[in-house]
C-alpha cells in the first residue's frame, strides 16, 4: 500500500482508512479530525528508499511537513533521519527516536541556543544559510570544544515554478547564499577553525512538479563542487539535495520517483558524494485526510455555501496557497453533484477549503474528507478565533490510535493570566 488511493478507499460507498471506517472514527472522536495511514506513510518512505537504493542516501524526513511524534516514529523505525528547522523540531525528532547522527538542521535564523543544543546532540549536519550564521556556529562550537559539520545552502537561481510563498531556489528569496558567490564564501568559511565544511545543500521549493528544475540546479551544484575542488577545498563529501518532490492533489502531472532518483543519483555519483534527501510532502501528503462535518448550507449571492466545522485555522493551504484538496463525503456517496464553496466558520472571507467546487451534493450533518492533508495540515494549524486544534489519529490496519488529543477550551487560555491590578472592579 503506497498512496492515498490504496490507503484511503471506498467500500460500498463508505470511506475507509486501511481497514477502519472513517465515519466511525469521526463519530467517536469528533470533527475536525486528522487521520493518518501508517501503511501509506511507510509505503511512501519505502518507495523512495527503493528508488534510491543503489546509492544508499541518508533520508531525512522533513519533520515540518507533519511532526506528530507517532508519524516521525513510524519513519524512524524504518531507518529515517530527520530534517529539522528549530529547537522544537530537534526535541520532537529525538523524542521520536531519530538517531542524532541522522539529523540535518536548516533555517535562516538559528539562535545560539538552538545551535548549542544541536551540537550537544551531535547532529549530522547544519545547513548554513548565511555568512553571519556560519560565524555564529563557529563561535558556539569553539566554546563547546567541538567542530561543527556544515553544508552551505546555495541558492541556484532556478525557478521551480511553485507558489510564490514556497519557492526558495530563485534569486531574491531569503534562503541560502547566491551560487555565484559560493566559492568566495567557502574560501572565507574555510578559515573558521571550528567548522568542517563537509557539504553543499540546495532546496528549490515545494512542491516541484518537473524534473527540469532539478536538472538545472544540480548541474550548477556539480560545477560549484568542481570549482571548490579546483581551488583546494576538498572537504565537501555530502550533497544534500533537499526535498520538494511533488504529489498528486488532483490529476496534475508530477515527477516520477524513479526518474527523480536517477537524476539525483547521477549528480551525486559524479561527485562521489554521500547523498542526503529531505522529503516531506512526498511521504506525508497523501497519507492523511482532514475530516469535517457540514454545519449548515446557505444560499447567498448566486452561490451555495457549504459551511463546515473545519476552517482555515485547521487547514490553511487553500487560503494561503490556493491549494487544491479533493473533498468527498465519507459515507453515502452518490447523491448527484453541484457547485459550491466549502467554507469554515472563521470570520474572514479567506476562510475556505474549496471555491466553486463541482462535487457530490452534501447535506447538513454529513462528514466530508478533505484529502491530501497529511502534509502542512495540522502542523500549520492555529488557535485563531479561539478554536481548539483538532485531534489526530493514526490507523495501522484495523487499529486506530489517538496520537494527539483534541484541545479543550481550557487549553486555549493555558499560560494566560490577568494582572492583579485588573482583577479588582473599577
Ligand atoms: N528541505 C527544506 C530546506 C525545506 O525548506 C523544505 C520545505 C523541505 C525540505 C521539505 O519539502 P517537501 O518535500 O515537503 O516539499 N507549507 C507549504 C510548503 C512549505 C515547504 C517549506 N519547506 C505548503 O503547504 O505547500
Boltz pocket constraint, residues with backbone or C-beta under 6 A from the ligand:
constraints:
  - pocket:
      binder: B
      contacts: [[A, 62], [A, 65], [A, 83], [A, 106], [A, 165], [A, 166], [A, 203], [A, 205], [A, 206], [A, 207], [A, 208], [A, 242], [A, 243], [A, 244], [A, 245], [A, 278], [A, 279], [A, 280], [A, 281], [A, 282], [A, 317], [A, 321], [A, 375], [A, 376]]
      max_distance: 6.0
